[in-house]
């Protein structure tokens, strides 16, 4: 009996090649495309993922591979687990990563439930990451590594996961697509935007859910970090994130950045570059993908997807909250983003950044 695997297929090159490789390896492959939100008249046809065209691309790839293809309606769960959280985080002055929530719940938890329903031993995706000896690792190509977005999956799911393209570069994946005759997707552009915010305007989603008069979209002050001086007004703190320069008042001798957001008084705090530096970070909702570490353990941490890993020491573990002291200050530690812990290539776990701990007495983030 061939082992059955349910493959999450977005219609893009990575998941299509993942399915093709599994067919080559002798698995009983079933393709599944997740319907995550309503495809209405505003749907953008050429969006790389999550459009009706992408559903059809996934179906055509499955036809080429000779495997069944299904569309899974996960719209309600996605709206609750991902979109509602997205809106709530921005309303609280934070900057969420919906891809982490989607991976944690929809792409793995909900996909695994569907796999159980068809007696599939495995689930698979096109993520650039690897699983070795039951432990999640960075993708072979660090330029495409997506392990940063996978820290929230249940540890027990790792034993059921296959990541067929994790040991390849993007160029190699496209080559495989051409070699396998998957011309329909071999040159397809990558998805860069949040799938439910195709126009890049995340405030549109907030406005739709909370109303145009929501505090996060209402006028508030720009405040200087050192003096507390009000130097102008903005049109809603949800339009800003830590480290942002665009849209700030000018006239200063040095570049100014958003260094804090205070929802209570709708204030966007700005300051010089050094006010962005943090010597430590506190994270909540900690999820361990290995046996939990004890205080004193040395780790590498990443506070943004494209950030360089920084060395630190775990100084506190309090249930699902941890604190890490950093060897060198790190810039723009942002509430709502992910703190991911590594040991070289291994992913130890991660959590949602609660706050950064500042240097030189400058309040990087609100306590």
N, C-alpha and C positions, 0 to 999 in steps of 0.2 A: 504494500500500500504506500503510495506517495504521500508525503506529509503536505497537508493543505496550509496555504498561507493567504491571509487577506491583506491585500496591498492597497494603501491609501494613494489614490491617483488623482492628482490635481489637473492633469492635462499638460503638465510641463515636462521638460526633458528629464529631470532627475527622477521623478517617480515613475516615468515611463520606462526608463532604462533599468530602474530597480526591478520592475515587473519582468522585463525581458531577461535580465540576468537570472532571475529566479526560475523562469521557465527553462532556460538553458541548463540550470543546475538540477532539473528534474522535479521541482516542486509542483504540486497541484495548485496553480495560481488562480485566485479570484480577485478581480479588480473592483474597487469601490471608490466612487467619488462622493464627497460629502457636500450636501446642499446646506449651506450654513446661514444663508439669508435670502430674502425674496429677490428674485430676478425680475425686476419690473421694467417699465419703458425707459428708465434712466440707466439701465445696465450698460456698461461700456463694452462693446463687442471684442475689442482687441486687447483687453486687459489680460496679462499673462496667466492669471489664475482666477478661479471663482466666478468666471463669467459663463454664460450658456455656451459660448464657443469652446471654452475649456472643457466643459462637460462632454461636448461632442468630440473634442480631440482625444480625451481619455477613452471614450467609447471606440473610436476608430483604431487607436493603438491596441486595445483589447481584441478587436476583430482581427487585426494583423497578427497578433500573437496567438489567436485561437483560444482565448480564455473568456470566461463570462465576465460581464461588467454590470454593476448595479449602482444606483444612485441612492445614497442614504440620507434621509431627511433628518438633519440634526439642527434645524433652524431654532427650535425652541430652546434646546440645551445651550446652543452657542450664544443666543441672545442673553440668557441668564448668566452663564458662566464667564463669558468674555465681554460682550458689549456693555452689560450693566456695570461690570467691574470697571471697564474703561471709563465710563461716564462718571462713576462715583469717585474714582481716583483723581481725575482732573478737577472735579468739584471740590476735592479736599486739598488742592494745590500740589498734587503729585503728578509724575509723568509715568504712566503705566507702559508695560510692554505686552500688548495683546497676544503676540505670538507665543509668549511663555504660557499664558493662560490657555490658549488654544491647544498647545502641545500637551499641557498637563491634564486637561479634561477631555477635549473633543478628539484630538488625534490619537490619543493612546487609551484613556479610560473608556470612552464611548466606543472607539474602534474595537477594543478588546471584547467588549460586551457583544458586539455584532459578530466577532470571530467565534465566540462561544456558541452563538446561535447556528453557525454553519459547520461546527466541529472542526474549526481551523486551529491547528497547533500553534501557528505563528501569526504575528502581524508584522508588516513591513512598511517603511516609508523611504523617501528619497533624501533624507537628511545626510549632510556631510558630517558624520560622526561615526565612531566605531564601538563595538562591544567586544571586549576581550575578557575571557574568564569571568563572565557575568558582571563586568564593571564597564561603565561608560567611559569612553576615551575621546579625546579630540579627533576630528577628522584628519586624515593623512595630510591634506592640503590645508595648512593653517590659514591661508588667505580666504578659504571658503568654509572654515570650521563653523559648525552650527551648534556645538555642544553647549554654548552659553544659554541657548534657548530651551534646553532639555532638562535642566536641573529639577524641575517640578514633578517629573513623572514618578509614579510609584516604584519603589525599589524592586518590588516583586514582578513588575512588568518586564524588567530587563531580560529575564530568562525566557521571555516569549517574543523578543524583538529581533528583527533582522534589518540591517542597514547596508544594503548591497553596494551603494556607491561611496561609502565612507572612506574607502581606501583608494579613491581616485581623485584626480583633479577635475575641474569643470570641463576643461578641454578634452580630457580623456573620456568623460561621460558623453560629450557631444560626438566624439569619434565613434564610440560604441553605438550610439543611436543611428549614425549613418551606416555603419557596418551591418546593422541588423535591419536596415531598410525602413527605419522609422523616420522617414523624411518629413512627415507632417509636423514633427516637433523638434527635429535636430537643431534647427537654427532659431527656435523660439526664444524671445527675449525673456530675461528673468523678471520675476515680480519684485518690485522695490517698495511698493506702497502697502499700507495696511489694507487688507482685502475689502473691508467694509467702509474704507475711506479712500476710494479710488481717485478723488480729485485733490487729495492732500489736505483738505480743510476739516480737521478733526472737530472744530467748533460747531460745524453743521450737525454732527451727531449729538453733541451736548445740547444744542438749541432744540433739536427735535425731541429729545427725551425730557429736558428740564424746563424748556421755555426760554424765550429770548431775554427775559428779565432775571434769569438765574444769577446768583451772586458771582459765579465764576466768569460770567460774560458781562458783568456790570462794571461801570467805571470805578477806579480806585487809584490810590496815589503811588507814584514812584518815590522811594525813600532811600537816601544815602545811608550806607551801612555804618559808617563811622560817626556820623553826626545826628542821624534821625531826621535830617532836613527833607521836607517834601519838595521835589524839584520838577514835578509835572504830574500828569494824569494819564492813565492807560485805559483801554476799552475792555478789560477783562483779564484776570490773572491766568485763566486757562489758555491764553495765547502765548504763555511764556514757560520756559523751563530753565533749570539751573545751567549756567554756562552760556546762555544765549546773549548775543550782542545786538542782533537785528531788532529794530523797533524801540530802542532806548533813547532817552534824551541825549543830546550832544553838548558840545562846548567844554569838554574836560581835556586836561593835558594828556591824559593817558586813556587807553581803551577801558570802557566800563562793561560789566557783565551782570547778568542776573545771578545773585548769590543766595537768595532766599525768597520764598513766597509765603505770605502770611494770610491765609484765608479769612481769619477772624475779622481783620480790618481791610481785607481785599488789597493788601499792600504787596507790591513787587519791590524787593530790596535789591539795590544795585551797588556795585563796588568794584575796585580794581582787581586785577588778575590774582594777586596774592590772597584776596578774600575768598577765592574759590578753593584754596588748598585745604585738605583734610588729613589729619594724622591718624584717623581711625574711622570705623564705620560700624553702625549697629544695624542688624537685619532681623526681620521677623519672618514668620511662616517658614522656618528653616526645614528643609527636606534633605535628609542624608541619603546618599546613594551607596555609601559604604557604612561600616560600623561607626557610630558617632564618635567624634574626636573629643578629647578632654582639653580643658584649659592648659595652655603651655605648648600646644602643638603648633609647629611651624607650617604655614600654608602659603600658597600663591593665590592671589585673589584677582578677580576681574570685576570692575564696576560698570563697564559698558562693553558692548559687543566688540567694538574695534579697539578698545583700550589695551595697552600693553599690560601683561600680568605684573602685579606688584607683590613683593614679599611682605608677609605679616605674621603675627602671632595671635592665636586664639586666646583671648583673655577672659571670656565669660561665655558660659553656656547655661541658659536659663529657660528650660523647656524648648519652645520653638523660637526663642530669641537668642542671638549670639552677638558678641562684640569682638572685633578684630582690631588690633593695633598695627599700624603700618610702619615699616622700616623707613620709608621716605614718603613725604606728603604726596597725595594724589589729588588731582584737580577735578572739580565738578562732580562730587558724589551726590547723586540725585535721588531723593525719595521716590519710590515707585519703580525705579529701575532694579536690576537684579545684581546681587552680590553672589558670585559663583566661586567656589573654592576648588583649587586644583592641587594635585601632587604630580608635577610634570605633565604627562599626557592624561592622567586619570582625573575624572571628575568626581570630587568627594561629595558635593552637594551644593545647595544654594538656598537663597532666601530673597525676600523683597527688602530693599534698602529702606530703613526707617529714618535714619539721619546720619550725617557725617559729624565727626568731631574735629573742631577747628584748631588752627595754630595761630600764634601771635595774638590771641585774645579776640580774633575776629570770628563772629558767629557764622560759620559756613551754612548751617541749616538750623532751623528752629528746633529746640529741644522738645 
